[in-house]
């Protein structure tokens, strides 16, 4: 089932299925930060208005803005 980062709550886990087409440089930065297809991450914290979102992936913490996270195609893990 496809989900968006906005649908996830702290404690939820998701798997990266792929990346949407878009800014190539930003896509490469996400891949370099470990958000590659198949990786599972968990949502650690969300700001009160939902932006930014802190996730735990590959034993480190990463903070993304909603707009940045919207490029990720996700499914529940």
C-alpha positions as CSV (number, residue, x, y, z in Angstrom):
1,X,0.0,0.0,0.0
2,X,1.5,3.3,-1.0
3,X,1.8,6.0,1.7
4,X,3.2,9.5,1.9
5,X,5.5,10.8,4.6
6,X,2.7,13.1,5.8
7,X,0.6,9.9,6.6
8,X,3.2,8.5,8.9
9,X,3.3,9.1,12.6
10,X,6.1,8.8,15.1
11,X,6.9,5.1,15.6
12,X,5.7,4.1,12.1
13,X,8.0,2.4,9.7
14,X,8.1,2.5,5.9
15,X,10.1,1.2,3.0
16,X,11.4,3.3,0.2
17,X,10.1,1.9,-3.1
18,X,11.6,4.5,-5.3
19,X,12.0,8.1,-6.1
20,X,9.8,10.4,-8.1
21,X,11.3,12.1,-11.2
22,X,12.5,15.6,-10.4
23,X,15.6,17.5,-9.5
24,X,18.4,15.2,-10.2
25,X,20.8,16.8,-7.7
26,X,18.3,16.5,-4.9
27,X,17.5,12.9,-5.8
28,X,21.3,12.1,-5.7
29,X,21.6,13.7,-2.2
30,X,18.7,11.6,-0.9
31,X,20.4,8.5,-2.3
32,X,23.7,9.5,-0.8
33,X,22.0,9.9,2.6
34,X,21.0,6.3,2.5
35,X,17.4,6.6,1.3
36,X,17.8,4.0,-1.4
37,X,15.1,1.7,-2.8
38,X,14.4,-1.1,-0.3
39,X,15.7,0.6,2.8
40,X,13.3,0.6,5.8
41,X,13.2,3.6,8.1
42,X,11.2,4.7,11.1
43,X,9.7,8.1,11.9
44,X,11.3,9.4,15.2
45,X,9.6,12.8,15.5
46,X,7.4,15.2,13.7
47,X,7.1,19.0,14.3
48,X,3.7,20.2,15.5
49,X,2.7,21.3,12.0
50,X,4.2,18.2,10.4
51,X,7.3,20.0,9.0
52,X,10.1,18.9,9.4
53,X,10.1,15.2,10.0
54,X,12.9,13.3,11.7
55,X,13.5,9.7,10.6
56,X,16.0,7.0,11.7
57,X,17.6,5.2,8.7
58,X,20.7,3.0,8.6
59,X,21.7,3.8,12.3
60,X,21.5,7.6,12.0
61,X,19.0,10.3,12.2
62,X,17.9,12.4,9.3
63,X,15.6,15.4,9.2
64,X,13.6,16.2,6.0
65,X,11.1,18.9,5.1
66,X,7.7,17.8,3.7
67,X,8.7,19.1,0.2
68,X,11.9,17.2,0.3
69,X,10.2,14.0,1.5
70,X,7.5,14.2,-1.2
71,X,10.0,12.9,-3.8
72,X,10.1,9.5,-2.0
73,X,7.7,6.7,-3.0
74,X,6.9,4.7,0.1
75,X,5.0,1.6,1.4
76,X,4.3,0.5,4.9
77,X,6.9,-1.8,6.4
